Amino acid sequence: MKIEESALAATTNDLTREAEARGIADLIEFRMDKAEDPIEQLEAYDGELPIIATNRARWFGGKANDTGRLDDLFSASRFDSVVFVDIEFETIRSKKWLASEFRENDVSLIVSHHDFDETPERAVLDAIIEECAAYGDIAKVATFPQDQSDTLTLLEAVHAATQKGIDVAGISMGEIGSHTRVIGHLYGSKLGYAPLLADDVDYAPGQIPLEKLASLIELTKNNSVDDEVMDALRSEVSVPKEIPLSD
């Protein structure tokens, strides 16, 4: 699946809730690692939205044990409803053969890197994005900011990668980085993520519920990002006083 501009994924561990995301989200991110009987859920799925299958390891912020984790993810990739598989950069770098194995099942790859402690300096972040892109169809980077300048580093890296023709999704986590989930698409970020309200597990820090995030993104799409729009954003998320917006 090719994302031409940007798309919004509704994150859930319960595929029976897919109908709640229709008309709001473009995809479902199915967190297999936080789901009960994930393969059985995929077998029963009759929803309309295509699926991103994610089975995040404990060492990368998820709940999946290493034993059988990749086997389950590979099983998920066989379902026609699954169009993307999210796999960690560190995993695919050590098991390069995985890329071709997954693609044989006609899925695209999101190769992701998460840093829950800090935001690497710009040169390092650029290199991480390029390495993720070397293995995947979308390079996803999620970093943790110490201050607002870190959020700008992330957005600038996303914009630069986009200018090079790389499909990239970039997120600055936590409260400080919450605005990047709203305006990331202005810098070229291909994917945004938002949990369904009342899902019974926690996801990445700083996530904004689906309906609210969709409405904020729409606000930036349908209007010029003037002071009025920025004030509306600041009422909902943390936004730096001075933030350069991409042309």
C-alpha positions in Angstrom: 0.0 0.0 0.0 1.3 3.4 -1.0 0.3 6.4 1.1 0.4 9.4 -1.3 0.0 12.3 1.2 -0.7 11.4 4.8 -2.9 8.9 6.7 -4.3 8.5 10.2 -4.2 5.2 12.0 -6.5 4.3 14.8 -4.6 2.2 17.4 -6.5 -0.5 19.2 -6.0 -4.0 20.6 -9.6 -5.0 19.8 -10.6 -5.3 16.1 -14.3 -5.5 16.9 -14.1 -1.7 17.5 -13.0 -1.0 13.9 -16.5 0.5 13.1 -15.8 3.3 15.6 -12.9 4.5 13.5 -14.6 4.5 10.1 -15.0 7.9 8.5 -12.3 9.2 10.9 -9.2 7.0 10.4 -7.7 5.7 7.2 -6.2 2.5 8.8 -6.3 0.4 12.0 -3.0 -0.1 13.8 -3.7 -3.5 15.5 -1.5 -3.9 18.6 -1.2 -7.6 18.6 1.2 -7.5 21.6 -1.6 -6.0 23.7 -4.5 -8.1 22.3 -6.2 -11.2 23.4 -6.0 -14.0 20.7 -4.7 -11.7 18.0 -4.6 -14.3 15.2 -8.2 -15.3 16.0 -9.2 -11.6 15.9 -7.7 -11.3 12.4 -9.4 -14.5 11.2 -12.8 -13.0 12.3 -12.1 -9.5 11.1 -14.7 -8.2 8.6 -14.0 -4.5 8.9 -13.5 -2.0 6.1 -10.3 -0.3 7.2 -6.9 -1.9 6.2 -4.7 -3.0 9.0 -1.2 -2.2 10.2 0.0 -5.2 12.2 2.3 -4.3 15.1 3.6 -6.9 17.6 6.0 -4.8 19.7 8.6 -6.5 21.9 8.9 -5.7 25.6 12.3 -4.3 25.0 10.8 -1.7 22.7 7.8 -0.5 24.7 5.4 -3.4 23.9 4.2 -6.5 25.7 5.2 -9.3 23.3 7.6 -12.0 24.5 10.4 -12.7 22.0 9.4 -16.4 21.7 7.0 -16.6 18.8 6.6 -12.9 18.3 7.9 -12.8 14.8 6.0 -16.0 13.9 2.8 -14.4 15.0 3.6 -11.2 13.0 4.4 -13.3 9.9 1.1 -15.2 10.3 -0.7 -11.8 10.5 0.9 -10.7 7.2 -0.9 -13.6 5.4 -4.3 -12.0 6.0 -5.6 -9.8 3.1 -6.8 -7.2 5.5 -3.2 -6.6 6.7 -1.5 -4.1 4.3 1.4 -3.0 6.5 3.6 -4.7 9.0 5.5 -2.6 11.6 8.8 -4.1 12.6 11.6 -2.6 14.6 14.7 -1.4 12.8 16.9 -3.2 15.3 15.1 -6.5 14.5 15.2 -6.2 10.7 18.8 -5.0 10.7 19.9 -8.3 12.5 17.5 -10.4 10.4 17.7 -8.9 6.9 15.9 -11.8 5.3 12.7 -10.8 7.1 12.0 -8.0 4.6 11.7 -10.4 1.6 9.8 -12.9 3.6 7.1 -10.4 4.6 6.9 -8.9 1.1 6.2 -12.3 -0.3 2.9 -12.0 1.5 2.2 -8.7 -0.4 2.5 -6.4 2.6 4.5 -3.1 2.9 6.9 -2.6 5.7 7.0 0.2 8.3 10.5 0.0 9.8 10.4 1.8 13.1 12.9 3.2 15.6 11.8 4.4 19.0 13.9 6.4 21.5 12.0 6.8 24.8 14.8 8.7 26.5 15.9 11.5 24.2 16.0 13.0 20.7 19.2 12.3 18.9 21.1 15.2 17.3 20.0 16.0 13.8 22.8 14.2 11.9 22.2 11.0 13.9 18.4 11.3 13.3 18.9 11.8 9.6 21.1 8.6 9.5 18.5 6.6 11.4 15.7 7.6 9.0 17.8 6.7 6.0 18.7 3.3 7.5 15.1 2.5 8.3 14.1 3.5 4.7 16.8 1.1 3.3 14.8 -1.8 4.7 11.2 -0.5 4.7 8.6 1.3 2.6 8.0 3.8 5.4 10.7 4.9 7.9 9.1 5.6 11.3 10.9 7.5 14.0 9.6 8.3 17.4 11.8 10.2 19.8 11.4 11.8 23.3 12.0 15.5 23.6 13.7 17.2 26.5 12.6 20.6 25.4 10.8 22.3 22.4 14.0 22.5 20.4 14.0 18.7 20.2 10.5 18.7 18.6 11.8 21.0 15.9 14.8 18.8 15.3 12.4 15.9 14.7 10.1 17.9 12.4 13.1 19.3 10.4 14.5 15.8 10.0 11.1 14.6 8.7 10.9 17.5 6.2 14.5 16.9 5.0 13.9 13.2 4.4 10.6 13.9 2.6 12.5 16.3 0.3 14.9 13.4 -0.5 11.9 11.3 -1.6 11.9 9.1 1.6 8.5 8.1 2.9 8.8 8.9 6.6 6.5 9.1 9.7 7.9 11.2 12.5 6.6 11.6 16.1 7.9 13.5 19.1 6.5 11.8 22.1 5.2 13.0 25.4 3.3 16.2 26.3 6.1 18.4 24.9 5.9 16.7 21.6 2.1 16.4 21.3 1.8 19.1 18.7 4.0 17.1 16.3 1.1 14.6 16.0 -1.1 17.4 14.7 1.3 19.3 12.3 3.6 16.5 11.3 1.8 16.1 8.0 2.8 19.7 7.1 6.4 18.5 7.1 5.7 15.4 5.1 5.0 12.8 7.8 3.0 10.0 6.1 1.4 8.5 9.2 -0.2 9.7 12.4 -1.4 7.4 15.2 -4.2 7.9 17.7 -5.9 5.5 20.2 -9.6 4.8 20.3 -11.1 6.2 23.4 -11.6 3.8 26.3 -9.2 1.2 24.9 -8.1 -0.6 28.0 -4.3 -0.3 27.6 -1.8 2.5 27.4 0.1 3.3 24.2 2.8 5.8 23.4 3.2 8.8 25.7 1.5 11.9 24.5 -1.0 10.3 22.2 -4.2 12.2 21.4 -7.5 10.4 21.1 -8.6 9.6 17.6 -11.5 12.0 17.1 -9.7 15.0 18.7 -6.5 14.4 16.7 -8.5 14.0 13.4 -10.3 17.3 14.1 -7.1 19.2 14.9 -5.4 17.8 11.8 -8.4 18.9 9.7 -8.1 22.3 11.1 -4.6 22.7 9.8 -5.6 21.3 6.4 -8.7 23.4 5.8 -7.2 26.7 7.0 -4.1 28.7 6.6 -2.1 28.2 9.8 -2.5 31.7 11.2 -2.6 33.0 14.7 -6.2 31.9 15.2 -5.4 28.3 14.2 -2.3 28.3 16.4 -4.3 29.5 19.4 -6.8 26.7 18.8 -4.0 24.2 18.7 -2.4 25.6 21.9 -5.7 25.1 23.7 -5.4 21.4 23.1 -1.7 20.5 22.8 1.7 21.9 23.7 3.0 24.2 20.9 6.2 26.2 20.9 5.7 30.0 20.8 7.8 30.1 17.6 7.5 27.2 15.2 8.4 27.3 11.5 5.8 25.6 9.4 6.8 23.9 6.2 5.7 25.3 2.9 
